[in-house]
C-alpha cells in the first residue's frame, strides 16, 4: 500500500446490515470511530441500490 487512500479527502463506508458478513462488520466497527470517514448503516441486503435506492442516493449526494 502506498497510503494514497489516506490522501482522499472524502471517504465513506456504507454497511448493508441485512447482508451477514463478519469482515464487513469489522470494517464498520473500525471506521465508525475514525473521523476521516463518514459511516452509514442501512437495514437492507447487499444490493442497497436495489433495496434502498432513495437512501443510497441521499448518501452519495451527501458525500460528494
C-alpha positions in Angstrom: 0.0 0.0 0.0 1.2 3.4 -0.9 -1.0 5.3 1.5 -2.7 7.1 -1.3 -6.2 6.3 0.1 -5.3 8.4 3.2 -5.0 11.5 0.9 -8.6 11.1 -0.3 -10.5 14.0 1.2 -13.9 12.4 1.4 -14.3 8.8 2.4 -17.5 6.9 3.1 -18.4 3.4 4.2 -21.9 2.0 3.8 -22.7 -1.1 5.7 -25.8 -3.0 4.5 -26.7 -4.8 7.7 -29.2 -7.2 6.0 -26.2 -9.0 4.5 -24.4 -11.0 7.2 -20.6 -10.5 7.0 -18.2 -10.6 9.8 -15.4 -8.9 7.8 -17.8 -6.1 6.7 -19.0 -5.7 10.3 -15.3 -5.4 11.4 -14.6 -2.7 8.9 -17.7 -0.9 10.1 -16.6 -1.0 13.7 -13.1 0.2 12.9 -14.3 3.1 10.7 -17.2 4.4 12.8 -14.8 6.0 15.3 -12.4 7.3 12.6 -13.2 10.9 11.9 -11.7 10.7 8.4 -14.6 8.5 7.4 -18.4 9.0 7.1 -20.0 5.8 8.1 -23.6 4.7 7.3 -25.6 1.7 8.2 -28.6 0.6 6.0 -31.1 -2.0 7.0 -31.0 -3.8 3.7 -29.3 -6.6 1.8 -26.0 -6.3 -0.1 -27.8 -4.7 -3.1 -28.5 -1.3 -1.5 -29.0 0.2 -4.9 -32.0 -2.1 -5.4 -33.3 -2.4 -1.8 -32.9 1.3 -0.8 -32.1 3.4 -3.9 -33.5 6.6 -2.4 -31.5 6.4 0.8 -28.3 5.4 -1.1 -28.8 8.3 -3.5 -29.1 10.7 -0.5 -25.8 9.3 1.0 -24.0 9.6 -2.3 -25.1 13.2 -2.8 -24.1 13.9 0.8 -20.6 12.6 0.5 -19.9 14.0 -3.0 
